[in-house]
Amino acid sequence: MKTRSLHPWTVDIQTARRIQERLRTRVSFVWKARPVRLVAAADVSFPEKHEALAVVVVLTYPDLAPVETVVRRGRCRMPYIPGFLSFREIPTLLKAFRSVKSEPDLILFDGQGVAHPRRMGLAAHAGLILDKPSIGCAKSRLFGEYREPGTSRGEYQYLVTREGDVIGAALRTRTGVRPVYVSVGHRIDLETAMRFVLAAAPRYRIPEPLRLADLVSKEERT
């Protein structure tokens, strides 16, 4: 896959903040209806203090059959700072994406999209660099408030800022199970993003592509 160079990665926090503020204006919330035949998912973990392990899996859609798996390791130079994790994770993640031979139509990220204090979480940041429709699907909430959705699969409540702006949704992917937090990454709208997340989670709380990426990551760490 091709990637774009939008800025340097070895920066201080003040510069990183300015980069996020600049890039947020480039996020597209428009889904140009197109067939989705391949969906990718990305996961980044840290087996050692300064080592990142990036996994990208590609599955068919809607069958969710595995097509390709790429694993890459890299040195992370940015320390763990909430709100700036994309600067810590994306450099190694891009190494993995550059090795992906197939061309996914949609990418799921284990993290936030615009549900972020500066609207520039991992899925939004990486989505801009890859210039692909992307979705943030996080296990926990980073930013925004919401009311608990109904207990049935498919029910949701919007995630909103104090000013009332909708930045994502708490979506129930399984009846009686904790919701996941869905937000736009790039080139998609929230309702379409929720539809894809729900379709990609036929059995488990976590969508199957992300679940498989996490399993591969755990196997590589052992």
Z-matrix of the N, CA and C atoms (Angstrom, degrees):
N
C 1 1.458
C 2 1.519 1 111.38
N 3 1.315 2 115.67 1 148.55
C 4 1.452 3 120.84 2 177.36
C 5 1.530 4 110.10 3 -86.57
N 6 1.324 5 115.40 4 147.60
C 7 1.461 6 121.54 5 174.75
C 8 1.529 7 108.82 6 -128.13
N 9 1.335 8 116.05 7 160.03
C 10 1.454 9 120.79 8 177.73
C 11 1.524 10 109.67 9 -112.18
N 12 1.316 11 116.23 10 149.82
C 13 1.460 12 121.03 11 175.67
C 14 1.523 13 108.31 12 -99.32
N 15 1.323 14 117.46 13 110.06
C 16 1.461 15 121.89 14 -176.83
C 17 1.522 16 113.60 15 -103.70
N 18 1.349 17 116.37 16 -19.35
C 19 1.467 18 119.96 17 -177.88
C 20 1.517 19 108.72 18 -174.66
N 21 1.344 20 118.51 19 164.43
C 22 1.469 21 120.55 20 174.25
C 23 1.526 22 110.38 21 -72.41
N 24 1.329 23 116.68 22 159.83
C 25 1.460 24 121.73 23 -178.26
C 26 1.518 25 113.30 24 -103.89
N 27 1.311 26 117.81 25 -25.90
C 28 1.458 27 120.42 26 178.92
C 29 1.522 28 108.34 27 -89.48
N 30 1.334 29 115.22 28 90.70
C 31 1.466 30 121.63 29 -175.37
C 32 1.532 31 109.30 30 -137.31
N 33 1.324 32 115.43 31 163.10
C 34 1.464 33 119.29 32 174.65
C 35 1.532 34 109.36 33 -85.07
N 36 1.317 35 116.83 34 173.26
C 37 1.456 36 121.15 35 -174.19
C 38 1.526 37 111.87 36 -64.22
N 39 1.318 38 117.34 37 -38.81
C 40 1.460 39 119.57 38 -179.94
C 41 1.528 40 111.03 39 -62.88
N 42 1.332 41 116.45 40 -41.52
C 43 1.466 42 120.31 41 178.02
C 44 1.520 43 110.50 42 -68.00
N 45 1.340 44 116.84 43 -40.33
C 46 1.459 45 120.70 44 178.57
C 47 1.525 46 110.67 45 -60.56
N 48 1.315 47 116.66 46 -40.54
C 49 1.468 48 120.90 47 178.58
C 50 1.541 49 110.58 48 -63.12
N 51 1.322 50 116.36 49 -43.04
C 52 1.467 51 119.79 50 179.15
C 53 1.524 52 111.02 51 -64.40
N 54 1.330 53 116.72 52 -37.39
C 55 1.466 54 120.42 53 177.35
C 56 1.522 55 110.43 54 -63.22
N 57 1.321 56 117.26 55 -44.99
C 58 1.461 57 120.65 56 178.22
C 59 1.522 58 111.63 57 -60.32
N 60 1.327 59 116.93 58 -44.59
C 61 1.459 60 121.06 59 -179.51
C 62 1.533 61 111.00 60 -63.36
N 63 1.320 62 116.77 61 -35.79
C 64 1.465 63 120.19 62 179.82
C 65 1.525 64 111.29 63 -72.66
N 66 1.325 65 116.48 64 -43.71
C 67 1.457 66 120.36 65 -175.22
C 68 1.528 67 112.96 66 -71.51
N 69 1.323 68 118.26 67 -26.86
C 70 1.463 69 120.56 68 -176.26
C 71 1.520 70 112.25 69 -58.79
N 72 1.316 71 117.00 70 -27.71
C 73 1.470 72 120.64 71 -178.88
C 74 1.525 73 111.76 72 -75.23
N 75 1.325 74 117.18 73 -10.58
C 76 1.468 75 120.85 74 -176.97
C 77 1.524 76 112.81 75 -98.29
N 78 1.314 77 117.13 76 -5.55
C 79 1.475 78 120.00 77 179.71
C 80 1.528 79 109.67 78 -68.71
N 81 1.329 80 115.90 79 133.35
C 82 1.465 81 121.53 80 177.08
C 83 1.532 82 109.48 81 -102.00
N 84 1.334 83 116.46 82 133.24
C 85 1.460 84 122.70 83 177.65
C 86 1.528 85 110.49 84 -105.70
N 87 1.325 86 116.34 85 22.08
C 88 1.468 87 121.63 86 -176.93
C 89 1.517 88 109.56 87 -107.54
N 90 1.324 89 115.00 88 125.02
C 91 1.466 90 121.37 89 175.12
C 92 1.520 91 108.23 90 -98.75
N 93 1.310 92 116.71 91 113.70
C 94 1.461 93 121.53 92 176.02
C 95 1.517 94 106.73 93 -88.90
N 96 1.336 95 114.97 94 102.45
C 97 1.465 96 121.18 95 -172.07
C 98 1.528 97 110.82 96 -47.60
N 99 1.313 98 115.10 97 123.62
C 100 1.457 99 121.23 98 -178.13
C 101 1.523 100 108.04 99 -151.82
N 102 1.333 101 117.35 100 156.15
C 103 1.466 102 118.56 101 177.78
C 104 1.530 103 110.67 102 -66.18
N 105 1.314 104 116.65 103 137.42
C 106 1.468 105 121.58 104 173.64
C 107 1.521 106 107.29 105 -109.94
N 108 1.303 107 115.16 106 110.44
C 109 1.475 108 121.13 107 -179.33
C 110 1.526 109 112.33 108 -107.53
N 111 1.342 110 115.71 109 -27.25
C 112 1.460 111 120.42 110 178.63
C 113 1.525 112 108.96 111 -131.03
N 114 1.319 113 115.88 112 133.87
C 115 1.466 114 121.30 113 177.03
C 116 1.526 115 108.23 114 -123.84
N 117 1.316 116 115.91 115 135.17
C 118 1.466 117 121.31 116 178.97
C 119 1.517 118 109.82 117 -109.13
N 120 1.322 119 115.46 118 160.08
C 121 1.460 120 121.40 119 174.65
C 122 1.519 121 108.32 120 -140.36
N 123 1.331 122 115.83 121 145.06
C 124 1.461 123 121.27 122 -177.04
C 125 1.515 124 110.77 123 -125.50
N 126 1.319 125 115.54 124 140.34
C 127 1.466 126 122.12 125 178.99
C 128 1.521 127 108.44 126 -139.61
N 129 1.318 128 116.96 127 137.89
C 130 1.467 129 121.67 128 177.56
C 131 1.519 130 108.89 129 -127.27
N 132 1.315 131 116.47 130 131.18
C 133 1.464 132 121.08 131 175.87
C 134 1.522 133 108.46 132 -131.58
N 135 1.333 134 115.48 133 174.28
C 136 1.457 135 120.48 134 -174.01
C 137 1.530 136 109.45 135 -132.71
N 138 1.339 137 116.40 136 86.81
C 139 1.470 138 119.18 137 -179.04
C 140 1.523 139 113.16 138 -66.26
N 141 1.322 140 117.07 139 -27.46
C 142 1.460 141 122.42 140 175.53
C 143 1.524 142 108.44 141 -128.61
N 144 1.330 143 116.12 142 164.38
C 145 1.469 144 120.59 143 -174.31
C 146 1.524 145 112.83 144 -54.61
N 147 1.322 146 117.47 145 -42.81
C 148 1.461 147 121.01 146 -175.51
C 149 1.528 148 112.24 147 -113.59
N 150 1.319 149 116.68 148 17.85
C 151 1.466 150 120.14 149 -179.64
C 152 1.519 151 110.46 150 -117.79
N 153 1.318 152 115.95 151 131.91
C 154 1.467 153 121.91 152 175.62
C 155 1.515 154 109.31 153 -107.73
N 156 1.314 155 115.40 154 141.93
C 157 1.462 156 122.74 155 176.95
C 158 1.524 157 107.49 156 -119.13
N 159 1.315 158 116.69 157 113.60
C 160 1.467 159 122.07 158 -177.24
C 161 1.523 160 110.12 159 -107.47
N 162 1.325 161 115.23 160 133.82
C 163 1.469 162 122.13 161 178.64
C 164 1.520 163 108.84 162 -125.72
N 165 1.321 164 116.03 163 131.59
C 166 1.456 165 121.67 164 171.98
C 167 1.522 166 108.01 165 -125.51
N 168 1.313 167 116.60 166 125.21
C 169 1.466 168 121.32 167 174.84
C 170 1.523 169 108.43 168 -116.03
N 171 1.324 170 115.50 169 147.98
C 172 1.462 171 121.61 170 177.32
C 173 1.525 172 107.92 171 -124.07
N 174 1.330 173 116.08 172 130.79
C 175 1.460 174 122.41 173 -179.07
C 176 1.528 175 109.30 174 -126.32
N 177 1.341 176 115.59 175 156.46
C 178 1.455 177 119.06 176 171.49
C 179 1.521 178 108.66 177 -72.04
N 180 1.316 179 115.55 178 157.87
C 181 1.458 180 120.78 179 176.72
C 182 1.524 181 108.06 180 -135.79
N 183 1.349 182 118.08 181 131.63
C 184 1.470 183 127.92 182 12.16
C 185 1.529 184 115.39 183 -94.45
N 186 1.350 185 118.09 184 5.02
C 187 1.461 186 120.04 185 -174.35
C 188 1.523 187 113.22 186 -72.50
N 189 1.342 188 117.24 187 -24.31
C 190 1.467 189 123.27 188 179.03
C 191 1.522 190 112.55 189 61.79
N 192 1.327 191 115.32 190 42.03
C 193 1.459 192 121.57 191 175.81
C 194 1.529 193 108.97 192 -93.99
N 195 1.340 194 118.49 193 133.78
C 196 1.470 195 120.77 194 -178.28
C 197 1.525 196 112.48 195 -61.72
N 198 1.335 197 115.51 196 138.58
C 199 1.459 198 122.51 197 178.97
C 200 1.522 199 110.98 198 -118.01
N 201 1.327 200 116.49 199 -42.76
C 202 1.461 201 120.43 200 -171.77
C 203 1.523 202 109.75 201 -156.43
N 204 1.326 203 115.67 202 144.27
C 205 1.469 204 121.68 203 175.13
C 206 1.521 205 108.80 204 -134.29
N 207 1.327 206 116.83 205 131.50
C 208 1.460 207 122.38 206 178.45
C 209 1.523 208 108.31 207 -127.23
N 210 1.331 209 116.20 208 134.06
C 211 1.465 210 122.40 209 177.72
C 212 1.526 211 108.36 210 -126.89
N 213 1.314 212 115.78 211 130.87
C 214 1.458 213 120.14 212 177.08
C 215 1.528 214 109.34 213 -138.31
N 216 1.322 215 115.79 214 148.58
C 217 1.458 216 121.99 215 176.75
C 218 1.523 217 109.47 216 -115.79
N 219 1.322 218 116.14 217 151.82
C 220 1.454 219 120.04 218 178.94
C 221 1.512 220 110.90 219 -159.04
N 222 1.311 221 115.52 220 164.22
C 223 1.459 222 121.05 221 178.22
C 224 1.522 223 108.88 222 -87.81
N 225 1.332 224 117.58 223 131.14
C 226 1.467 225 120.78 224 178.07
C 227 1.525 226 108.89 225 -102.22
N 228 1.319 227 114.44 226 129.98
C 229 1.459 228 120.49 227 -175.85
C 230 1.526 229 112.93 228 -100.40
N 231 1.313 230 116.61 229 -19.77
C 232 1.474 231 120.21 230 -179.88
C 233 1.527 232 109.35 231 -89.10
N 234 1.318 233 119.17 232 129.51
C 235 1.471 234 120.48 233 176.47
C 236 1.523 235 110.89 234 -69.55
N 237 1.317 236 116.09 235 170.56
C 238 1.461 237 120.84 236 178.27
C 239 1.523 238 109.09 237 -72.87
N 240 1.340 239 115.60 238 112.69
C 241 1.465 240 121.59 239 177.78
C 242 1.524 241 106.73 240 -136.06
N 243 1.340 242 118.20 241 113.37
C 244 1.471 243 119.94 242 179.92
C 245 1.522 244 111.29 243 -52.76
N 246 1.335 245 115.38 244 136.59
C 247 1.450 246 121.14 245 -179.44
C 248 1.513 247 114.04 246 91.77
N 249 1.351 248 116.36 247 -10.61
C 250 1.467 249 120.43 248 -179.13
C 251 1.531 250 111.20 249 -128.96
N 252 1.323 251 116.66 250 24.85
C 253 1.463 252 119.95 251 -175.14
C 254 1.521 253 112.53 252 -66.40
N 255 1.329 254 118.14 253 -26.09
C 256 1.465 255 119.44 254 -179.42
C 257 1.532 256 110.71 255 -62.49
N 258 1.335 257 117.97 256 -33.01
C 259 1.460 258 120.52 257 178.35
C 260 1.530 259 110.81 258 -69.84
N 261 1.298 260 116.64 259 -25.05
C 262 1.465 261 121.62 260 178.36
C 263 1.532 262 111.47 261 -82.85
N 264 1.339 263 116.94 262 -34.21
C 265 1.460 264 121.26 263 -170.08
C 266 1.530 265 114.83 264 -99.88
N 267 1.332 266 117.54 265 -36.71
C 268 1.465 267 119.41 266 -169.36
C 269 1.529 268 114.53 267 -65.30
N 270 1.346 269 121.46 268 -38.75
C 271 1.470 270 118.04 269 -179.07
C 272 1.528 271 113.63 270 -53.47
N 273 1.323 272 118.10 271 -44.76
C 274 1.467 273 120.21 272 177.75
C 275 1.520 274 111.10 273 -72.59
N 276 1.320 275 116.34 274 -36.02
C 277 1.462 276 120.58 275 178.16
C 278 1.531 277 110.91 276 -60.63
N 279 1.331 278 117.09 277 -38.33
C 280 1.463 279 120.26 278 179.23
C 281 1.527 280 111.30 279 -65.64
N 282 1.336 281 117.46 280 -33.37
C 283 1.465 282 120.08 281 175.43
C 284 1.519 283 110.34 282 -59.41
N 285 1.334 284 115.62 283 -40.02
C 286 1.470 285 119.64 284 178.82
C 287 1.526 286 111.15 285 -68.83
N 288 1.325 287 117.05 286 -45.83
C 289 1.463 288 119.53 287 -178.39
C 290 1.526 289 112.02 288 -63.48
N 291 1.324 290 117.93 289 -34.59
C 292 1.467 291 119.79 290 179.18
C 293 1.527 292 111.94 291 -65.78
N 294 1.327 293 116.77 292 -19.72
C 295 1.459 294 121.09 293 179.73
C 296 1.525 295 113.17 294 -94.10
N 297 1.330 296 117.16 295 -5.44
C 298 1.461 297 120.74 296 179.56
C 299 1.523 298 109.20 297 -72.82
N 300 1.328 299 116.48 298 124.77
C 301 1.467 300 121.30 299 -176.64
C 302 1.528 301 112.46 300 -84.39
N 303 1.325 302 117.30 301 -33.80
C 304 1.462 303 120.45 302 -179.92
C 305 1.523 304 109.53 303 -80.72
N 306 1.320 305 116.63 304 173.35
C 307 1.452 306 122.36 305 -176.76
C 308 1.528 307 108.97 306 -122.32
N 309 1.333 308 118.41 307 89.52
C 310 1.470 309 120.32 308 -178.13
C 311 1.520 310 111.93 309 -65.16
N 312 1.324 311 115.19 310 147.41
C 313 1.460 312 121.25 311 179.19
C 314 1.522 313 112.11 312 -89.68
N 315 1.333 314 116.48 313 -15.85
C 316 1.456 315 122.55 314 -175.23
C 317 1.517 316 108.21 315 -155.26
N 318 1.334 317 117.20 316 143.05
C 319 1.463 318 120.92 317 -178.82
C 320 1.526 319 110.23 318 -127.61
N 321 1.326 320 115.78 319 130.58
C 322 1.463 321 122.61 320 174.18
C 323 1.528 322 108.81 321 -101.49
N 324 1.322 323 115.75 322 136.61
C 325 1.459 324 120.68 323 178.53
C 326 1.521 325 110.00 324 -119.63
N 327 1.325 326 115.35 325 140.16
C 328 1.463 327 121.54 326 175.05
C 329 1.518 328 107.57 327 -80.28
N 330 1.328 329 116.27 328 79.81
C 331 1.450 330 121.66 329 -177.64
C 332 1.516 331 110.57 330 169.53
N 333 1.302 332 115.71 331 -168.95
C 334 1.458 333 120.96 332 -176.28
C 335 1.529 334 111.11 333 -90.48
N 336 1.340 335 114.16 334 155.78
C 337 1.452 336 120.32 335 167.54
C 338 1.513 337 107.70 336 -101.51
N 339 1.341 338 116.43 337 -107.54
C 340 1.474 339 119.82 338 178.40
C 341 1.526 340 112.14 339 -86.97
N 342 1.319 341 118.85 340 0.55
C 343 1.470 342 121.50 341 174.78
C 344 1.531 343 108.51 342 -79.74
N 345 1.306 344 114.46 343 68.50
C 346 1.467 345 123.52 344 -167.85
C 347 1.528 346 106.71 345 -150.60
N 348 1.330 347 118.65 346 147.32
C 349 1.469 348 119.81 347 -177.34
C 350 1.527 349 114.49 348 -53.28
N 351 1.341 350 116.98 349 -32.12
C 352 1.463 351 120.79 350 178.56
C 353 1.529 352 111.51 351 -116.03
N 354 1.338 353 115.55 352 19.18
C 355 1.469 354 123.35 353 175.90
C 356 1.524 355 112.23 354 60.31
N 357 1.319 356 117.94 355 28.67
C 358 1.453 357 120.72 356 -175.83
C 359 1.521 358 110.96 357 -139.42
N 360 1.354 359 114.75 358 62.09
C 361 1.447 360 120.10 359 174.46
C 362 1.520 361 111.37 360 -77.95
N 363 1.317 362 116.18 361 -176.34
C 364 1.465 363 122.19 362 -175.04
C 365 1.527 364 112.77 363 -54.11
N 366 1.345 365 117.43 364 -47.37
C 367 1.466 366 120.51 365 -175.32
C 368 1.520 367 112.09 366 -67.13
N 369 1.334 368 117.14 367 -34.76
C 370 1.460 369 120.50 368 177.81
C 371 1.533 370 110.33 369 -72.67
N 372 1.311 371 116.35 370 -45.15
C 373 1.459 372 122.17 371 -178.02
C 374 1.532 373 110.68 372 -63.36
N 375 1.334 374 116.36 373 -51.40
C 376 1.465 375 119.92 374 -179.54
C 377 1.530 376 111.33 375 -68.99
N 378 1.337 377 116.82 376 -35.34
C 379 1.456 378 119.92 377 178.69
C 380 1.517 379 111.75 378 -60.35
N 381 1.336 380 117.12 379 -39.72
C 382 1.461 381 120.98 380 177.29
C 383 1.524 382 111.49 381 -65.30
N 384 1.312 383 116.51 382 -42.70
C 385 1.466 384 120.18 383 -178.55
C 386 1.530 385 111.18 384 -67.27
N 387 1.322 386 116.85 385 -40.02
C 388 1.463 387 121.45 386 179.82
C 389 1.528 388 111.95 387 -82.86
N 390 1.333 389 116.31 388 -16.73
C 391 1.466 390 123.31 389 -177.25
C 392 1.530 391 110.71 390 54.05
N 393 1.343 392 114.53 391 48.55
C 394 1.467 393 122.09 392 -179.09
C 395 1.528 394 109.70 393 -128.37
N 396 1.339 395 117.67 394 149.74
C 397 1.466 396 118.99 395 169.48
C 398 1.524 397 109.65 396 -56.23
N 399 1.321 398 116.43 397 127.70
C 400 1.463 399 119.54 398 -174.66
C 401 1.520 400 110.30 399 -141.15
N 402 1.341 401 114.60 400 151.51
C 403 1.461 402 122.49 401 -176.41
C 404 1.516 403 109.04 402 -132.33
N 405 1.323 404 116.41 403 134.70
C 406 1.448 405 120.95 404 170.38
C 407 1.520 406 109.37 405 -91.40
N 408 1.321 407 116.70 406 126.91
C 409 1.468 408 121.82 407 178.30
C 410 1.525 409 106.81 408 -132.50
N 411 1.327 410 116.03 409 98.60
C 412 1.459 411 121.82 410 -172.99
C 413 1.524 412 111.42 411 -104.85
N 414 1.329 413 115.18 412 152.09
C 415 1.464 414 120.54 413 178.53
C 416 1.521 415 111.82 414 -80.82
N 417 1.334 416 116.93 415 -20.52
C 418 1.462 417 120.62 416 -178.74
C 419 1.522 418 109.61 417 -138.05
N 420 1.315 419 115.68 418 160.27
C 421 1.466 420 122.14 419 -179.16
C 422 1.525 421 110.06 420 -84.10
N 423 1.318 422 116.14 421 136.03
C 424 1.460 423 121.63 422 174.72
C 425 1.519 424 111.57 423 -101.31
N 426 1.335 425 116.71 424 -41.35
C 427 1.455 426 120.72 425 -169.46
C 428 1.524 427 108.77 426 -152.24
N 429 1.336 428 116.35 427 144.85
C 430 1.456 429 121.17 428 179.44
C 431 1.520 430 111.93 429 99.75
N 432 1.312 431 114.72 430 165.75
C 433 1.462 432 121.92 431 -179.50
C 434 1.529 433 109.09 432 -122.37
N 435 1.351 434 115.59 433 155.08
C 436 1.463 435 119.96 434 178.74
C 437 1.518 436 109.70 435 -156.80
N 438 1.315 437 115.23 436 158.88
C 439 1.455 438 121.43 437 170.23
C 440 1.516 439 108.39 438 -92.12
N 441 1.313 440 116.34 439 147.67
C 442 1.457 441 120.45 440 -178.70
C 443 1.526 442 109.87 441 -61.87
N 444 1.342 443 117.93 442 127.39
C 445 1.463 444 119.20 443 178.49
C 446 1.522 445 111.39 444 -72.09
N 447 1.336 446 116.01 445 166.16
C 448 1.461 447 120.62 446 175.04
C 449 1.511 448 111.20 447 -57.76
N 450 1.314 449 116.95 448 165.13
C 451 1.465 450 120.59 449 -171.68
C 452 1.519 451 114.18 450 -82.08
N 453 1.323 452 118.89 451 -11.04
C 454 1.464 453 121.24 452 -175.40
C 455 1.528 454 111.86 453 -84.27
N 456 1.328 455 115.65 454 151.08
C 457 1.466 456 121.57 455 175.71
C 458 1.529 457 109.80 456 -55.51
N 459 1.315 458 115.67 457 135.14
C 460 1.451 459 121.45 458 177.89
C 461 1.520 460 114.46 459 94.22
N 462 1.328 461 117.87 460 -13.75
C 463 1.464 462 119.10 461 178.53
C 464 1.526 463 109.71 462 -79.36
N 465 1.327 464 115.94 463 149.01
C 466 1.460 465 120.23 464 -176.09
C 467 1.524 466 110.52 465 -152.33
N 468 1.316 467 114.16 466 163.47
C 469 1.457 468 122.60 467 170.85
C 470 1.519 469 107.45 468 -135.45
N 471 1.336 470 115.80 469 141.28
C 472 1.455 471 119.36 470 -179.63
C 473 1.525 472 112.07 471 -68.28
N 474 1.296 473 115.01 472 145.48
C 475 1.452 474 124.04 473 173.58
C 476 1.524 475 106.24 474 -95.12
N 477 1.321 476 117.01 475 122.62
C 478 1.472 477 119.99 476 -172.82
C 479 1.530 478 110.96 477 -129.29
N 480 1.325 479 114.60 478 156.38
C 481 1.462 480 120.85 479 174.75
C 482 1.529 481 109.10 480 -83.63
N 483 1.315 482 117.27 481 173.58
C 484 1.464 483 121.26 482 176.83
C 485 1.524 484 111.34 483 -62.41
N 486 1.337 485 116.14 484 -25.96
C 487 1.462 486 120.50 485 179.00
C 488 1.520 487 112.30 486 -83.23
N 489 1.345 488 116.94 487 -4.56
C 490 1.450 489 120.88 488 178.14
C 491 1.511 490 115.07 489 92.81
N 492 1.333 491 118.39 490 7.82
C 493 1.465 492 121.16 491 177.88
C 494 1.529 493 110.02 492 -77.25
N 495 1.317 494 116.41 493 133.05
C 496 1.467 495 121.42 494 176.96
C 497 1.523 496 108.58 495 -79.64
N 498 1.337 497 116.92 496 123.29
C 499 1.463 498 121.18 497 -178.91
C 500 1.530 499 112.15 498 -121.62
N 501 1.317 500 117.89 499 -1.00
C 502 1.455 501 120.34 500 -179.73
C 503 1.514 502 110.36 501 171.55
N 504 1.327 503 115.97 502 -163.42
C 505 1.461 504 120.65 503 -179.57
C 506 1.525 505 110.29 504 -153.23
N 507 1.324 506 115.06 505 144.81
C 508 1.464 507 121.69 506 168.68
C 509 1.521 508 106.17 507 -90.21
N 510 1.323 509 117.12 508 113.06
C 511 1.465 510 123.45 509 -171.51
C 512 1.519 511 110.16 510 -114.96
N 513 1.328 512 115.91 511 129.07
C 514 1.459 513 121.37 512 178.54
C 515 1.534 514 108.60 513 -87.25
N 516 1.322 515 117.08 514 110.49
C 517 1.468 516 120.49 515 -179.75
C 518 1.521 517 113.12 516 -91.27
N 519 1.331 518 116.71 517 -16.02
C 520 1.468 519 121.78 518 174.72
C 521 1.519 520 108.31 519 -140.33
N 522 1.307 521 115.53 520 141.78
C 523 1.459 522 120.18 521 -179.80
C 524 1.530 523 110.46 522 -61.82
N 525 1.335 524 115.18 523 129.20
C 526 1.458 525 120.57 524 176.32
C 527 1.506 526 115.06 525 75.86
N 528 1.327 527 118.04 526 9.52
C 529 1.468 528 121.97 527 -179.14
C 530 1.522 529 109.01 528 -114.79
N 531 1.318 530 116.67 529 150.28
C 532 1.459 531 121.13 530 -179.13
C 533 1.531 532 111.36 531 -52.56
N 534 1.328 533 117.96 532 144.51
C 535 1.462 534 120.33 533 -179.54
C 536 1.525 535 111.97 534 -73.57
N 537 1.329 536 115.38 535 165.05
C 538 1.455 537 121.60 536 166.79
C 539 1.529 538 107.17 537 -104.37
N 540 1.325 539 116.48 538 165.63
C 541 1.463 540 121.03 539 -174.23
C 542 1.527 541 108.45 540 -114.81
N 543 1.312 542 114.51 541 108.61
C 544 1.457 543 122.20 542 -173.43
C 545 1.514 544 109.75 543 -102.62
N 546 1.332 545 116.40 544 135.47
C 547 1.460 546 120.18 545 174.09
C 548 1.518 547 110.18 546 -148.12
N 549 1.311 548 114.83 547 157.01
C 550 1.459 549 121.17 548 178.87
C 551 1.522 550 110.04 549 -65.18
N 552 1.326 551 115.50 550 134.85
C 553 1.454 552 120.41 551 170.04
C 554 1.520 553 109.38 552 -95.54
N 555 1.331 554 115.97 553 -63.99
C 556 1.468 555 121.05 554 -178.92
C 557 1.524 556 108.13 555 -166.53
N 558 1.322 557 116.25 556 144.28
C 559 1.469 558 124.75 557 173.11
C 560 1.531 559 113.25 558 58.47
N 561 1.324 560 116.14 559 39.83
C 562 1.463 561 121.34 560 177.54
C 563 1.532 562 107.76 561 -159.67
N 564 1.327 563 116.84 562 157.15
C 565 1.463 564 120.21 563 174.30
C 566 1.525 565 109.15 564 -102.87
N 567 1.321 566 116.80 565 164.20
C 568 1.463 567 121.19 566 -172.78
C 569 1.516 568 112.59 567 -64.23
N 570 1.337 569 117.82 568 -42.79
C 571 1.465 570 119.88 569 -178.36
C 572 1.524 571 110.86 570 -63.41
N 573 1.331 572 116.99 571 -41.47
C 574 1.465 573 119.89 572 177.67
C 575 1.517 574 110.80 573 -66.77
N 576 1.328 575 116.83 574 -38.36
C 577 1.461 576 120.34 575 177.50
C 578 1.525 577 111.14 576 -60.65
N 579 1.338 578 117.17 577 -44.57
C 580 1.465 579 120.10 578 178.33
C 581 1.519 580 111.16 579 -63.03
N 582 1.322 581 116.81 580 -38.42
C 583 1.466 582 119.91 581 179.62
C 584 1.528 583 111.03 582 -62.11
N 585 1.328 584 117.16 583 -42.97
C 586 1.461 585 120.07 584 179.30
C 587 1.523 586 111.58 585 -68.53
N 588 1.325 587 117.96 586 -40.51
C 589 1.464 588 120.26 587 178.59
C 590 1.520 589 110.57 588 -61.52
N 591 1.313 590 116.76 589 -43.53
C 592 1.459 591 120.03 590 -179.43
C 593 1.533 592 110.97 591 -65.53
N 594 1.324 593 116.67 592 -42.40
C 595 1.464 594 120.10 593 179.79
C 596 1.520 595 111.69 594 -65.81
N 597 1.327 596 116.92 595 -29.90
C 598 1.463 597 120.98 596 -178.93
C 599 1.524 598 112.82 597 -86.82
N 600 1.326 599 117.19 598 2.70
C 601 1.469 600 121.62 599 179.61
C 602 1.526 601 110.31 600 -123.63
N 603 1.344 602 117.80 601 63.73
C 604 1.460 603 119.21 602 -176.36
C 605 1.526 604 114.46 603 -74.62
N 606 1.359 605 117.70 604 -18.83
C 607 1.471 606 119.80 605 -173.07
C 608 1.517 607 114.04 606 -128.30
N 609 1.316 608 116.93 607 -30.77
C 610 1.460 609 120.80 608 -172.95
C 611 1.524 610 111.10 609 -122.07
N 612 1.325 611 115.68 610 166.72
C 613 1.462 612 120.30 611 176.96
C 614 1.524 613 111.36 612 -61.27
N 615 1.331 614 116.29 613 -43.06
C 616 1.464 615 121.94 614 -178.36
C 617 1.526 616 109.05 615 -88.11
N 618 1.331 617 118.68 616 133.73
C 619 1.465 618 120.77 617 177.18
C 620 1.530 619 111.50 618 -52.74
N 621 1.311 620 116.72 619 142.11
C 622 1.457 621 122.07 620 -173.22
C 623 1.531 622 113.29 621 -54.32
N 624 1.329 623 121.10 622 -43.87
C 625 1.472 624 118.32 623 179.10
C 626 1.525 625 112.63 624 -59.34
N 627 1.320 626 118.01 625 -43.30
C 628 1.463 627 120.87 626 178.33
C 629 1.521 628 111.72 627 -68.49
N 630 1.315 629 116.92 628 -36.68
C 631 1.463 630 120.64 629 178.44
C 632 1.529 631 110.59 630 -62.75
N 633 1.337 632 116.71 631 -42.59
C 634 1.460 633 120.31 632 179.40
C 635 1.524 634 111.29 633 -67.48
N 636 1.347 635 116.93 634 -39.97
C 637 1.458 636 119.68 635 177.92
C 638 1.524 637 110.68 636 -61.54
N 639 1.318 638 116.80 637 -40.15
C 640 1.466 639 120.96 638 178.30
C 641 1.525 640 111.11 639 -65.70
N 642 1.331 641 117.69 640 -40.29
C 643 1.463 642 121.10 641 178.27
C 644 1.539 643 111.07 642 -62.48
N 645 1.317 644 115.95 643 -43.55
C 646 1.467 645 119.60 644 178.29
C 647 1.525 646 110.30 645 -62.64
N 648 1.333 647 116.83 646 -41.48
C 649 1.453 648 121.13 647 179.24
C 650 1.529 649 110.97 648 -60.27
N 651 1.325 650 116.83 649 -43.75
C 652 1.464 651 120.58 650 179.77
C 653 1.536 652 111.07 651 -65.44
N 654 1.334 653 117.23 652 -38.67
C 655 1.457 654 121.22 653 178.68
C 656 1.536 655 111.08 654 -64.73
N 657 1.338 656 115.81 655 -40.01
C 658 1.461 657 120.26 656 -178.90
C 659 1.518 658 112.40 657 -69.52
N 660 1.321 659 116.74 658 -25.26
C 661 1.463 660 120.42 659 -178.73
C 662 1.514 661 112.60 660 -81.76
N 663 1.326 662 117.55 661 -16.55
C 664 1.468 663 120.64 662 -177.17
C 665 1.526 664 111.61 663 -92.04
